[in-house]
Amino acid sequence: MLKHENGIKLAELYYSTAPKIVERLESLENSETVFKMLYTDYIVPSVSAIESGDNELALNIYIAGYSKAREESGIDNGISIHS
Protein backbone atom coordinates (compact mmCIF):
# COMPACT_ATOMS: atom_id res chain seq x y z
CA MET A 1 0.00 0.00 0.00
CA LEU A 2 2.79 2.42 0.83
CA LYS A 3 4.13 2.21 -2.73
CA HIS A 4 0.78 3.35 -4.12
CA GLU A 5 0.46 7.01 -5.12
CA ASN A 6 -1.75 7.77 -2.09
CA GLY A 7 -0.38 4.99 0.11
CA ILE A 8 1.27 7.13 2.75
CA LYS A 9 -1.85 9.28 3.09
CA LEU A 10 -4.01 6.16 3.41
CA ALA A 11 -1.70 4.73 6.09
CA GLU A 12 -1.70 8.01 8.02
CA LEU A 13 -5.50 8.16 7.83
CA TYR A 14 -5.75 4.58 9.05
CA TYR A 15 -3.44 5.10 12.02
CA SER A 16 -5.15 8.33 13.01
CA THR A 17 -8.70 6.96 12.87
CA ALA A 18 -8.59 3.19 13.37
CA PRO A 19 -8.35 3.23 17.18
CA LYS A 20 -11.51 5.33 17.49
CA ILE A 21 -13.33 3.21 14.90
CA VAL A 22 -12.43 0.00 16.74
CA GLU A 23 -13.45 1.52 20.07
CA ARG A 24 -16.85 2.46 18.65
CA LEU A 25 -17.31 -0.93 16.98
CA GLU A 26 -16.48 -2.71 20.23
CA SER A 27 -19.24 -0.77 21.98
CA LEU A 28 -21.92 -1.94 19.55
CA GLU A 29 -24.45 -4.49 20.70
CA ASN A 30 -23.73 -6.54 17.59
CA SER A 31 -19.97 -5.98 17.63
CA GLU A 32 -19.10 -9.65 17.14
CA THR A 33 -21.28 -9.81 14.02
CA VAL A 34 -19.77 -6.60 12.64
CA PHE A 35 -16.19 -7.76 13.22
CA LYS A 36 -16.93 -11.13 11.59
CA MET A 37 -18.48 -9.36 8.59
CA LEU A 38 -15.47 -7.06 8.20
CA TYR A 39 -13.11 -10.02 8.45
CA THR A 40 -15.03 -12.24 6.04
CA ASP A 41 -16.06 -9.61 3.50
CA TYR A 42 -12.96 -7.41 3.45
CA ILE A 43 -9.89 -8.74 5.25
CA VAL A 44 -9.89 -12.28 3.85
CA PRO A 45 -10.50 -11.16 0.24
CA SER A 46 -7.87 -8.43 0.53
CA VAL A 47 -5.24 -10.88 1.81
CA SER A 48 -6.20 -13.30 -0.96
CA ALA A 49 -5.74 -10.55 -3.56
CA ILE A 50 -2.30 -9.72 -2.13
CA GLU A 51 -1.28 -13.38 -2.17
CA SER A 52 -2.30 -13.65 -5.83
CA GLY A 53 -0.33 -10.49 -6.67
CA ASP A 54 -3.33 -8.26 -7.35
CA ASN A 55 -2.33 -5.31 -5.19
CA GLU A 56 -4.73 -2.89 -6.87
CA LEU A 57 -7.67 -5.14 -6.03
CA ALA A 58 -6.38 -5.55 -2.48
CA LEU A 59 -6.20 -1.78 -2.09
CA ASN A 60 -9.74 -1.33 -3.42
CA ILE A 61 -11.06 -3.97 -1.02
CA TYR A 62 -9.17 -2.32 1.84
CA ILE A 63 -10.70 1.06 1.02
CA ALA A 64 -14.19 -0.45 0.84
CA GLY A 65 -13.63 -2.23 4.16
CA TYR A 66 -12.32 0.90 5.85
CA SER A 67 -15.34 2.83 4.60
CA LYS A 68 -17.69 0.09 5.85
CA ALA A 69 -16.01 0.08 9.26
CA ARG A 70 -16.45 3.85 9.49
CA GLU A 71 -20.08 3.51 8.48
CA GLU A 72 -20.76 0.74 11.01
CA SER A 73 -19.03 2.72 13.78
CA GLY A 74 -21.00 5.86 13.05
CA ILE A 75 -17.81 7.83 12.48
CA ASP A 76 -17.95 10.09 9.49
CA ASN A 77 -14.94 12.34 9.39
CA GLY A 78 -15.98 13.78 6.04
CA ILE A 79 -13.03 12.17 4.31
CA SER A 80 -13.63 10.28 1.12
CA ILE A 81 -10.85 7.95 0.11
CA HIS A 82 -10.18 6.50 -3.31
CA SER A 83 -7.44 4.35 -4.77
C-alpha positions in Angstrom: 0.0 0.0 0.0 2.8 2.4 0.8 4.1 2.2 -2.7 0.8 3.3 -4.1 0.5 7.0 -5.1 -1.7 7.8 -2.1 -0.4 5.0 0.1 1.3 7.1 2.7 -1.9 9.3 3.1 -4.0 6.2 3.4 -1.7 4.7 6.1 -1.7 8.0 8.0 -5.5 8.2 7.8 -5.8 4.6 9.0 -3.4 5.1 12.0 -5.2 8.3 13.0 -8.7 7.0 12.9 -8.6 3.2 13.4 -8.3 3.2 17.2 -11.5 5.3 17.5 -13.3 3.2 14.9 -12.4 0.0 16.7 -13.4 1.5 20.1 -16.9 2.5 18.6 -17.3 -0.9 17.0 -16.5 -2.7 20.2 -19.2 -0.8 22.0 -21.9 -1.9 19.5 -24.5 -4.5 20.7 -23.7 -6.5 17.6 -20.0 -6.0 17.6 -19.1 -9.7 17.1 -21.3 -9.8 14.0 -19.8 -6.6 12.6 -16.2 -7.8 13.2 -16.9 -11.1 11.6 -18.5 -9.4 8.6 -15.5 -7.1 8.2 -13.1 -10.0 8.5 -15.0 -12.2 6.0 -16.1 -9.6 3.5 -13.0 -7.4 3.4 -9.9 -8.7 5.3 -9.9 -12.3 3.9 -10.5 -11.2 0.2 -7.9 -8.4 0.5 -5.2 -10.9 1.8 -6.2 -13.3 -1.0 -5.7 -10.5 -3.6 -2.3 -9.7 -2.1 -1.3 -13.4 -2.2 -2.3 -13.6 -5.8 -0.3 -10.5 -6.7 -3.3 -8.3 -7.3 -2.3 -5.3 -5.2 -4.7 -2.9 -6.9 -7.7 -5.1 -6.0 -6.4 -5.6 -2.5 -6.2 -1.8 -2.1 -9.7 -1.3 -3.4 -11.1 -4.0 -1.0 -9.2 -2.3 1.8 -10.7 1.1 1.0 -14.2 -0.5 0.8 -13.6 -2.2 4.2 -12.3 0.9 5.8 -15.3 2.8 4.6 -17.7 0.1 5.8 -16.0 0.1 9.3 -16.4 3.9 9.5 -20.1 3.5 8.5 -20.8 0.7 11.0 -19.0 2.7 13.8 -21.0 5.9 13.0 -17.8 7.8 12.5 -17.9 10.1 9.5 -14.9 12.3 9.4 -16.0 13.8 6.0 -13.0 12.2 4.3 -13.6 10.3 1.1 -10.8 7.9 0.1 -10.2 6.5 -3.3 -7.4 4.4 -4.8 
